[in-house]
């Protein structure tokens, strides 16, 4: 479900960029797909501050290290799927558009 939503959001981003005749849509699709990793890191900071009971520095470093790795994996997965989804969608639109 998350990948589908990421694909749809990046497709809308690309359509808005192409509508304004800005052809750098591919980089914005990657950025919008990768933005979920920022949300993941913000949530891990919230969890660390308000709900965890970590007491030592080692536990905190370990927690934030693994949170950064997981956030990077999730962001890369969403960015790559969103870009591929959008590339196929744009190709479909250009292939089936009528030229006058």
C-alpha positions in Angstrom: 0.0 0.0 0.0 2.8 2.4 0.9 4.5 1.8 -2.5 1.3 2.4 -4.3 0.7 5.7 -2.5 4.3 6.7 -3.2 3.8 5.9 -6.9 0.7 8.0 -7.1 2.2 11.0 -5.2 5.3 11.0 -7.4 3.1 10.8 -10.5 1.1 13.8 -9.4 4.3 15.6 -8.7 5.6 14.8 -12.2 2.4 15.9 -13.8 2.5 19.2 -12.0 6.1 19.8 -13.1 5.3 18.8 -16.7 2.2 21.0 -16.7 4.4 24.0 -15.7 6.9 23.0 -18.5 9.6 22.1 -16.1 11.3 18.9 -17.3 13.2 18.2 -14.1 10.4 15.9 -13.0 12.6 12.9 -12.4 14.6 14.6 -9.6 11.5 15.8 -7.8 10.0 12.3 -8.0 13.0 10.9 -6.3 12.9 13.6 -3.6 9.2 13.2 -3.0 9.6 9.4 -2.8 12.5 9.7 -0.4 10.7 12.2 1.9 9.1 9.4 3.8 12.5 8.7 5.3 12.5 12.2 6.9 9.1 11.3 8.5 10.5 8.0 9.7 13.5 9.8 11.4 11.2 12.4 13.0 9.0 9.6 14.4 12.0 7.8 15.7 13.1 11.0 17.5 9.6 11.4 19.0 9.7 7.8 20.1 13.1 8.2 21.7 12.2 11.4 23.5 8.7 10.5 24.8 8.3 6.7 24.9 11.6 5.0 25.3 13.6 4.4 28.4 17.1 4.4 27.1 19.6 5.4 29.7 23.1 5.0 28.3 24.8 6.7 25.4 25.5 3.3 23.7 21.8 2.5 23.6 21.0 5.9 22.0 23.7 5.6 19.4 22.6 2.1 18.6 19.0 3.1 18.3 19.6 6.2 16.1 22.1 4.2 13.9 19.5 1.5 13.2 16.8 4.1 12.7 18.9 5.9 10.1 19.6 2.6 8.3 15.9 1.7 8.3 14.9 5.2 7.2 17.4 5.1 4.3 16.2 1.7 3.2 12.5 2.8 3.3 13.3 6.1 1.5 15.3 4.4 -1.2 12.6 1.8 -1.8 9.9 4.4 -2.1 12.0 6.7 -4.2 13.0 4.0 -6.7 9.5 2.6 -6.9 7.9 6.0 -7.3 10.4 7.0 -10.0 9.8 3.7 -12.0 6.0 4.0 -11.6 6.1 7.6 -12.7 8.4 6.9 -15.7 6.0 4.2 -16.9 3.0 6.5 -16.3 4.6 9.4 -18.3 5.6 7.0 -21.1 2.0 5.7 -21.2 0.6 9.3 -21.3 3.0 10.3 -24.1 2.4 7.1 -26.1 -1.4 7.5 -26.0 -1.7 11.2 -26.5 -3.0 12.5 -29.7 -0.9 14.8 -31.7 -2.7 17.5 -33.8 
